[in-house]
Amino acid sequence: MSREEPQPTRTEATPDAPRVAALMPAIVADLVRLAEVPSISFPGFPREPVIAAHDMVVDLLKGAGVEEPRTLELPDTAPVITGEIPAPEGAPTVLLYAHYDVQPPGEEALWRTPPFAPTERDGAIYGRGIADDKANVLMHVGALRAWEGRPPVGIKVVFEGQEEVGSALDDYPARDPEPFRADALVIGDTGNVRPGEPTFNVSTRGDAEVLVEVRTLATPKHSGDFGGAAPDALILLLHALATLHDAHGDVAVAGLRREPWRGESYDEDEFRRLAEVEPGMPLFGSGSLGERLWSGPAITVIGIDAPPVDTAVNAVVPYARAKLNLRVHPRQGAGEAQAALVAHLEAARPFGAELKVTPLGDVGDGFAARTDGIAYRAAAGAMADAWGREPVEFALGGAIPFVSALQRALPEAEILLFGAQDGECNLHAPNERVRLDELERAVLAEARFFARYADEWEAER
């Protein structure tokens, strides 16, 4: 283009649906190539595939315009990819986050096709990590490609390789916020409540764990000779655990925050199908599903030590313990909630017995997004452009510790959670999949968000 020729306006340059559609064959090919790499970050799995995925993502970012991607080395952590595209004068900066590690495949006999041989069928690609989170890696890459590496906002990238098991990155932003400093952050580790329904994930619950144990006898004793008077450790433990919920199945621990849920939710039939609830089995709790799942607490017994049935003998059990997982309201500190659970169990004293209750480390606070900022408004418009309908607000019951860390380190930044996944993508389960139409719309939405955000930013000033 010569200097005399008129430069395109931002509106004219904004990627449209045909431009993104033309990019999709290459985006899908790169997604398949990345998903073929078994980049499992769990202990006991080889590290080489994680490094191979890292190197592949670095190359993808370079090709999308990111200048000199760098590696942030943290102790006992897979390499974290950082990089940037400088902002045009007066424009805001957007940080893009995703992760390139994946869960183990689990029982491979439950997969219709091999988990690391991505297979396309019925408009979707199936494979481990294809939705969580490699599709969102390609969402970011595709949005930058749509702008030919020159978006109207500044870009920072943070792509990690150990999200699935946790790492030093979860706490790092508070110690060194500069690599993450941006006006808006797009967390690409999520997606839509259901296919075709654009969704902001506006909150995540916090997370904590507690160990409760009881010893009543030095050794097991014959249940005929001693049962009926000798204190059975397992019965004591079960009585204590039974105090955690009321007759409706609602959490009955004082001090745990619960509020009505105002956003989108499942209906009961949809939830039963997604959770694979057995026919005739009642659900826990009362009130709306959203309140039970996202704006209220949940306590799950995730492990219990007791004699197994197959090798049981007629003896009074001398020792038992259980590990509890606590999910916490997005605006309640996880440490505060954990302390409330510990206090409840210490006060339980079934049949007068004292329990040993231990709070376990590494609590994770929840996250609640601001929804009144210009980035949120720009993203909502971009998602409506891409899907042809207004986005809804949804929540995640699980924690994303890095998001909470970013919110603490950068309290002024707007944090947006959206992406190419959907509520039926089977992440962490057999036959994980990403729908190609959802990925295409996610790429278009993010590309158009860059333009809308730049416009909103300029108008505010």
C-alpha positions as CSV (number, residue, x, y, z in Angstrom):
1,M,0.0,0.0,0.0
2,S,1.5,3.4,-1.0
3,R,1.5,6.3,1.3
4,E,-1.0,8.1,-0.9
5,E,-3.5,5.3,-0.5
6,P,-6.0,5.8,2.3
7,Q,-5.2,3.6,5.4
8,P,-8.1,1.3,6.5
9,T,-10.0,2.4,9.5
10,R,-10.1,0.1,12.5
11,T,-13.7,-0.8,11.7
12,E,-12.7,-1.8,8.1
13,A,-9.7,-3.8,9.4
14,T,-11.6,-5.7,12.0
15,P,-11.6,-9.4,11.1
16,D,-15.0,-10.7,9.9
17,A,-16.4,-14.2,9.8
18,P,-15.2,-15.0,6.2
19,R,-11.6,-14.0,7.2
20,V,-11.6,-16.2,10.2
21,A,-13.3,-19.1,8.3
22,A,-10.4,-18.9,5.8
23,L,-7.9,-19.3,8.6
24,M,-9.6,-22.3,10.2
25,P,-8.0,-25.1,8.1
26,A,-4.6,-24.0,9.3
27,I,-5.8,-23.4,12.9
28,V,-7.3,-26.9,13.0
29,A,-4.2,-28.5,11.5
30,D,-2.0,-26.8,14.2
31,L,-4.5,-27.9,16.9
32,V,-4.3,-31.5,15.8
33,R,-0.5,-31.4,15.7
34,L,-0.4,-29.9,19.2
35,A,-2.9,-32.4,20.6
36,E,-0.9,-35.3,19.3
37,V,1.8,-34.4,21.9
38,P,1.0,-36.2,25.2
39,S,2.1,-33.2,27.3
40,I,1.0,-34.7,30.7
41,S,2.4,-32.6,33.5
42,F,1.6,-35.1,36.3
43,P,4.4,-36.7,38.3
44,G,5.6,-40.0,36.9
45,F,5.0,-39.1,33.2
46,P,7.9,-38.2,30.9
47,R,8.9,-34.5,30.8
48,E,10.0,-34.6,27.1
49,P,6.4,-34.3,25.6
50,V,5.7,-31.2,27.9
51,I,8.9,-29.6,26.5
52,A,7.9,-30.5,23.0
53,A,4.5,-28.9,23.4
54,H,6.2,-25.8,24.9
55,D,8.5,-25.5,21.8
56,M,5.6,-26.0,19.4
57,V,3.6,-23.2,21.2
58,V,6.5,-20.9,21.0
59,D,6.7,-21.4,17.3
60,L,3.0,-20.8,16.9
61,L,3.3,-17.5,18.8
62,K,6.2,-16.4,16.8
63,G,4.2,-17.0,13.6
64,A,1.3,-15.0,15.0
65,G,3.4,-11.9,15.6
66,V,4.6,-12.3,19.2
67,E,8.0,-10.7,19.5
68,E,10.7,-13.0,20.9
69,P,8.7,-15.3,23.2
70,R,10.6,-15.9,26.4
71,T,10.6,-18.5,29.1
72,L,9.9,-17.7,32.7
73,E,11.8,-20.3,34.8
74,L,10.3,-21.1,38.2
75,P,11.3,-23.8,40.7
76,D,9.9,-27.3,39.9
77,T,7.7,-25.9,37.2
78,A,7.4,-26.5,33.5
79,P,8.6,-23.5,31.5
80,V,6.1,-20.6,31.3
81,I,5.9,-18.9,27.9
82,T,5.8,-15.1,28.0
83,G,6.0,-12.5,25.2
84,E,4.3,-9.4,23.8
85,I,3.2,-7.3,20.9
86,P,3.7,-3.6,21.8
87,A,0.6,-1.6,22.0
88,P,-0.2,1.1,19.4
89,E,0.1,4.6,20.9
90,G,-2.7,5.3,23.4
91,A,-4.1,1.7,23.2
92,P,-4.7,-0.6,26.1
93,T,-2.9,-3.9,26.7
94,V,-4.5,-7.3,26.8
95,L,-2.9,-10.4,28.5
96,L,-3.8,-13.7,27.0
97,Y,-3.6,-16.9,29.2
98,A,-3.8,-20.6,28.4
99,H,-1.9,-23.8,29.3
100,Y,-0.3,-26.4,27.1
101,D,-0.2,-29.3,29.6
102,V,-3.0,-31.9,29.8
103,Q,-4.6,-34.5,32.1
104,P,-3.6,-38.2,31.8
105,P,-6.0,-40.1,29.5
106,G,-7.3,-42.4,32.2
107,E,-8.7,-45.7,31.2
108,E,-8.0,-45.8,27.5
109,A,-10.5,-48.6,26.9
110,L,-13.3,-46.0,27.5
111,W,-12.1,-43.9,24.6
112,R,-13.7,-44.5,21.2
113,T,-10.4,-43.4,19.5
114,P,-6.9,-43.2,20.9
115,P,-6.6,-40.2,23.2
116,F,-3.4,-38.8,21.5
117,A,-4.5,-39.5,18.0
118,P,-6.9,-36.6,17.5
119,T,-9.9,-37.7,15.4
120,E,-12.5,-35.6,13.7
121,R,-16.1,-36.8,13.5
122,D,-19.5,-35.1,13.5
123,G,-18.0,-31.6,13.5
124,A,-15.7,-32.1,16.5
125,I,-12.2,-33.3,17.2
126,Y,-11.7,-35.8,19.9
127,G,-8.5,-36.3,22.0
128,R,-7.0,-35.7,25.4
129,G,-6.4,-32.0,26.0
130,I,-8.1,-30.9,22.8
131,A,-10.5,-28.8,24.7
132,D,-8.6,-28.4,28.0
133,D,-6.7,-26.4,27.0
134,K,-5.1,-26.7,23.6
135,A,-8.2,-25.3,21.7
136,N,-7.8,-22.1,23.8
137,V,-4.1,-21.9,22.9
138,L,-5.2,-21.9,19.3
139,M,-8.1,-19.5,20.0
140,H,-5.4,-16.9,21.1
141,V,-3.1,-17.8,18.2
142,G,-6.0,-17.6,15.7
143,A,-7.1,-14.2,16.9
144,L,-3.6,-12.8,16.5
145,R,-3.4,-14.4,13.0
146,A,-6.7,-12.7,12.1
147,W,-5.0,-9.4,12.7
148,E,-1.8,-10.6,10.9
149,G,0.1,-10.1,14.1
150,R,-0.8,-6.4,14.4
151,P,-3.9,-6.1,16.6
152,P,-5.1,-2.6,17.7
153,V,-4.2,-3.4,21.3
154,G,-1.0,-4.4,23.0
155,I,-0.7,-8.1,23.7
156,K,1.1,-10.0,26.5
157,V,1.0,-13.8,26.6
158,V,1.4,-16.2,29.5
159,F,1.1,-19.8,28.6
160,E,2.0,-22.3,31.2
161,G,2.7,-26.0,31.2
162,Q,1.8,-27.2,34.6
163,E,-1.7,-25.9,35.2
164,E,-3.3,-29.3,35.7
165,V,-1.2,-30.1,38.8
166,G,-0.4,-26.7,40.1
167,S,3.0,-24.9,40.3
168,A,5.0,-22.0,41.6
169,L,3.2,-19.8,39.0
170,D,0.1,-19.9,41.1
171,D,1.7,-17.6,43.7
172,Y,4.2,-15.8,41.5
173,P,2.2,-12.7,40.3
174,A,2.1,-11.1,43.8
175,R,5.9,-11.3,43.9
176,D,6.6,-9.9,40.5
177,P,3.4,-8.4,38.9
178,E,5.2,-6.6,36.0
179,P,5.2,-9.6,33.5
180,F,1.4,-9.8,33.9
181,R,0.5,-6.1,34.1
182,A,-2.2,-5.3,31.6
183,D,-5.5,-3.5,31.4
184,A,-7.6,-6.6,30.6
185,L,-6.8,-10.3,30.9
186,V,-8.4,-13.0,28.8
187,I,-8.2,-16.3,30.6
188,G,-8.6,-19.0,28.0
189,D,-9.3,-22.0,30.2
190,T,-13.0,-22.2,30.0
191,G,-15.9,-22.0,27.6
192,N,-19.7,-21.9,27.1
193,V,-22.3,-23.3,29.4
194,R,-23.6,-25.3,26.4
195,P,-22.8,-25.4,22.7
196,G,-23.9,-22.3,20.8
197,E,-24.5,-20.2,23.9
198,P,-21.8,-17.6,24.4
199,T,-20.8,-17.5,28.1
200,F,-18.8,-15.4,30.5
201,N,-17.5,-17.4,33.4
202,V,-17.8,-14.7,36.1
203,S,-16.8,-16.6,39.2
204,T,-15.0,-19.6,40.6
205,R,-15.3,-21.2,44.0
206,G,-12.3,-21.3,46.4
207,D,-10.8,-24.6,47.5
208,A,-9.5,-26.1,50.7
209,E,-8.9,-29.5,52.3
210,V,-9.2,-30.9,55.8
211,L,-8.0,-34.2,57.3
212,V,-10.1,-35.6,60.2
213,E,-9.0,-38.7,62.1
214,V,-9.7,-40.6,65.3
215,R,-7.9,-43.4,67.2
216,T,-9.9,-45.3,69.9
217,L,-7.9,-48.5,70.6
218,A,-4.3,-49.6,70.5
219,T,-5.2,-52.5,68.2
220,P,-8.3,-54.1,66.6
221,K,-10.4,-56.1,69.2
222,H,-12.8,-59.0,68.7
223,S,-16.2,-57.6,68.0
224,G,-17.9,-60.4,69.9
225,D,-15.9,-59.9,73.1
226,F,-15.6,-56.1,73.0
227,G,-18.2,-54.7,70.6
228,G,-21.0,-52.7,72.2
229,A,-18.7,-50.9,74.7
230,A,-15.3,-50.6,73.0
231,P,-15.4,-47.3,70.9
232,D,-15.4,-48.1,67.2
233,A,-13.3,-45.5,65.4
234,L,-15.1,-45.8,62.1
235,I,-18.6,-45.3,63.7
236,L,-17.3,-42.2,65.5
237,L,-15.9,-40.8,62.2
238,L,-19.1,-41.5,60.3
239,H,-21.2,-39.7,63.0
240,A,-18.9,-36.7,62.8
241,L,-19.2,-36.6,59.0
242,A,-23.0,-36.9,59.2
243,T,-23.1,-33.5,61.0
244,L,-21.7,-31.7,57.9
245,H,-25.1,-31.7,56.1
246,D,-28.7,-31.2,57.2
247,A,-31.7,-33.3,56.4
248,H,-32.0,-31.7,52.9
249,G,-28.3,-32.3,52.0
250,D,-27.4,-28.6,52.5
251,V,-24.0,-27.9,54.1
252,A,-24.6,-27.3,57.9
253,V,-21.3,-25.7,58.9
254,A,-21.7,-22.3,60.5
255,G,-19.6,-19.5,58.9
256,L,-19.7,-20.7,55.3
257,R,-21.1,-18.1,53.0
258,R,-24.0,-18.8,50.7
259,E,-26.0,-16.5,48.5
260,P,-28.6,-16.7,45.7
261,W,-27.2,-17.2,42.2
262,R,-28.3,-14.6,39.6
263,G,-26.8,-15.9,36.4
264,E,-27.4,-18.7,33.9
265,S,-27.8,-22.2,35.3
266,Y,-28.7,-25.8,34.4
267,D,-32.1,-27.2,34.6
268,E,-32.4,-30.4,36.7
269,D,-32.6,-32.8,33.8
270,E,-29.6,-31.2,32.1
271,F,-27.6,-31.4,35.3
272,R,-28.6,-35.0,35.9
273,R,-27.4,-35.9,32.4
274,L,-24.1,-34.1,32.7
275,A,-23.4,-35.5,36.1
276,E,-24.6,-39.0,35.1
277,V,-26.8,-39.3,38.2
278,E,-28.2,-42.8,38.6
279,P,-32.0,-43.0,37.9
280,G,-34.1,-42.3,40.9
281,M,-31.2,-40.9,42.9
282,P,-32.2,-37.5,44.6
283,L,-29.9,-34.6,44.3
284,F,-28.2,-33.0,47.4
285,G,-29.4,-29.8,48.8
286,S,-32.2,-27.2,48.4
287,G,-32.5,-24.0,46.5
288,S,-31.4,-23.3,43.0
289,L,-28.8,-25.4,41.3
290,G,-26.7,-22.3,40.7
291,E,-26.7,-21.6,44.5
292,R,-25.7,-25.1,45.3
293,L,-23.0,-25.3,42.7
294,W,-21.4,-21.8,42.5
295,S,-22.5,-19.3,45.2
296,G,-22.6,-21.7,48.1
297,P,-20.3,-24.2,49.8
298,A,-19.8,-27.8,49.1
299,I,-18.1,-30.5,51.2
300,T,-17.1,-33.8,49.6
301,V,-15.5,-36.8,51.4
302,I,-12.8,-37.5,48.8
303,G,-11.1,-40.3,50.7
304,I,-11.6,-42.5,53.7
305,D,-9.3,-45.0,55.4
306,A,-11.1,-48.0,56.9
307,P,-10.8,-51.8,56.5
308,P,-11.8,-52.9,53.0
309,V,-14.9,-55.1,52.8
310,D,-13.2,-57.9,51.0
311,T,-10.7,-58.5,53.8
312,A,-12.8,-57.4,56.7
313,V,-12.6,-59.4,60.0
314,N,-15.0,-59.4,63.0
315,A,-13.1,-56.7,64.9
316,V,-13.8,-53.2,66.4
317,V,-11.9,-50.7,64.2
318,P,-9.3,-48.8,66.2
319,Y,-8.4,-46.1,63.7
320,A,-10.1,-44.2,60.9
321,R,-9.6,-41.0,58.9
322,A,-11.1,-39.1,56.1
323,K,-10.0,-36.3,53.7
324,L,-12.5,-33.6,53.0
325,N,-12.6,-31.2,50.1
326,L,-14.3,-27.9,50.7
327,R,-15.5,-25.6,47.9
328,V,-16.0,-22.0,49.0
329,H,-18.1,-19.0,47.9
330,P,-16.2,-16.8,45.4
331,R,-16.0,-13.9,47.8
332,Q,-15.1,-15.8,51.0
333,G,-11.5,-16.4,51.9
334,A,-10.7,-20.1,51.6
335,G,-8.6,-19.9,54.8
336,E,-11.5,-18.5,56.7
337,A,-13.9,-21.2,55.3
338,Q,-11.3,-23.9,56.1
339,A,-11.1,-22.7,59.7
340,A,-14.9,-22.8,60.0
341,L,-14.9,-26.4,58.9
342,V,-12.1,-27.3,61.3
343,A,-14.0,-25.6,64.2
344,H,-17.2,-27.5,63.3
345,L,-15.5,-30.9,63.3
346,E,-13.6,-30.2,66.5
347,A,-16.9,-29.3,68.2
348,A,-18.7,-32.4,66.9
349,R,-17.3,-34.8,69.6
350,P,-19.5,-37.9,68.7
351,F,-20.3,-39.9,71.8
352,G,-18.0,-37.5,73.7
353,A,-14.9,-38.5,71.7
354,E,-12.4,-35.9,70.5
355,L,-11.4,-35.9,66.8
356,K,-8.0,-34.8,65.5
357,V,-8.7,-32.3,62.7
358,T,-5.9,-30.9,60.6
359,P,-6.2,-28.1,58.0
360,L,-4.2,-29.1,54.9
361,G,-2.1,-26.5,53.1
362,D,-2.4,-24.7,49.7
363,V,-5.8,-23.3,50.1
364,G,-7.0,-21.4,47.0
365,D,-9.3,-18.4,47.1
366,G,-12.2,-18.1,44.6
367,F,-12.7,-15.4,42.0
368,A,-15.5,-13.0,41.2
369,A,-15.2,-10.9,38.1
370,R,-16.0,-7.2,37.6
371,T,-18.8,-6.9,35.0
372,D,-19.1,-3.2,34.8
373,G,-15.9,-2.3,32.9
374,I,-15.2,-1.4,29.3
375,A,-13.4,-4.6,28.6
376,Y,-16.4,-6.7,29.7
377,R,-18.7,-4.5,27.6
378,A,-16.4,-4.8,24.6
379,A,-16.1,-8.6,25.0
380,A,-19.9,-8.9,25.3
381,G,-20.4,-7.1,22.0
382,A,-17.7,-9.2,20.3
383,M,-19.3,-12.5,21.6
384,A,-22.7,-11.3,20.4
385,D,-21.1,-10.6,17.0
386,A,-19.6,-14.1,16.8
387,W,-22.5,-16.2,18.1
388,G,-25.4,-14.0,17.0
389,R,-26.9,-13.9,20.5
390,E,-26.1,-12.0,23.7
391,P,-23.7,-13.8,26.2
392,V,-24.9,-15.2,29.5
393,E,-23.1,-15.2,32.8
394,F,-22.1,-18.6,34.3
395,A,-19.7,-19.9,36.9
396,L,-17.2,-22.6,37.5
397,G,-17.4,-24.7,40.6
398,G,-13.7,-25.5,40.5
399,A,-10.9,-23.2,41.4
400,I,-8.3,-21.6,39.1
401,P,-5.6,-20.5,41.6
402,F,-3.7,-18.5,39.0
403,V,-6.7,-16.3,38.3
404,S,-7.1,-15.5,42.0
405,A,-3.4,-14.7,42.2
406,L,-3.8,-12.3,39.2
407,Q,-6.7,-10.6,40.8
408,R,-4.7,-10.0,44.0
409,A,-1.7,-8.8,42.1
410,L,-3.5,-6.6,39.6
411,P,-6.7,-5.4,41.3
412,E,-7.4,-2.7,38.7
413,A,-7.3,-5.0,35.7
414,E,-10.5,-6.5,34.2
415,I,-10.3,-10.3,34.1
416,L,-12.5,-12.1,31.5
417,L,-13.0,-15.8,31.3
418,F,-14.3,-17.2,28.0
419,G,-13.1,-19.7,25.4
420,A,-13.7,-22.6,23.1
421,Q,-14.8,-25.2,25.5
422,D,-18.4,-26.0,26.3
423,G,-20.3,-27.8,29.0
424,E,-20.4,-31.1,27.1
425,C,-16.7,-31.3,26.0
426,N,-15.8,-34.0,28.5
427,L,-12.7,-32.3,29.8
428,H,-10.8,-34.6,32.3
429,A,-12.9,-37.5,31.0
430,P,-12.8,-40.1,28.2
431,N,-13.7,-38.8,24.7
432,E,-12.8,-35.2,25.4
433,R,-13.7,-33.1,22.4
434,V,-13.9,-29.6,21.0
435,R,-16.5,-28.5,18.5
436,L,-15.0,-26.8,15.4
437,D,-17.8,-24.3,15.2
438,E,-17.3,-23.2,18.8
439,L,-13.6,-22.8,18.2
440,E,-14.2,-20.8,15.0
441,R,-16.6,-18.5,16.9
442,A,-14.2,-18.1,19.8
443,V,-11.4,-17.0,17.5
444,L,-13.7,-14.5,15.8
445,A,-15.0,-13.2,19.2
446,E,-11.5,-12.6,20.5
447,A,-10.3,-11.0,17.3
448,R,-13.3,-8.6,17.3
449,F,-12.8,-8.0,21.1
450,F,-9.4,-6.4,20.4
451,A,-11.1,-3.8,18.1
452,R,-14.1,-3.2,20.3
453,Y,-11.9,-2.8,23.4
454,A,-9.5,-0.3,21.6
455,D,-12.6,1.7,20.5
456,E,-14.1,1.6,24.0
457,W,-10.8,2.6,25.5
458,E,-10.4,5.5,23.1
459,A,-13.9,6.7,23.7
460,E,-13.5,6.7,27.5
461,R,-10.5,9.0,27.1
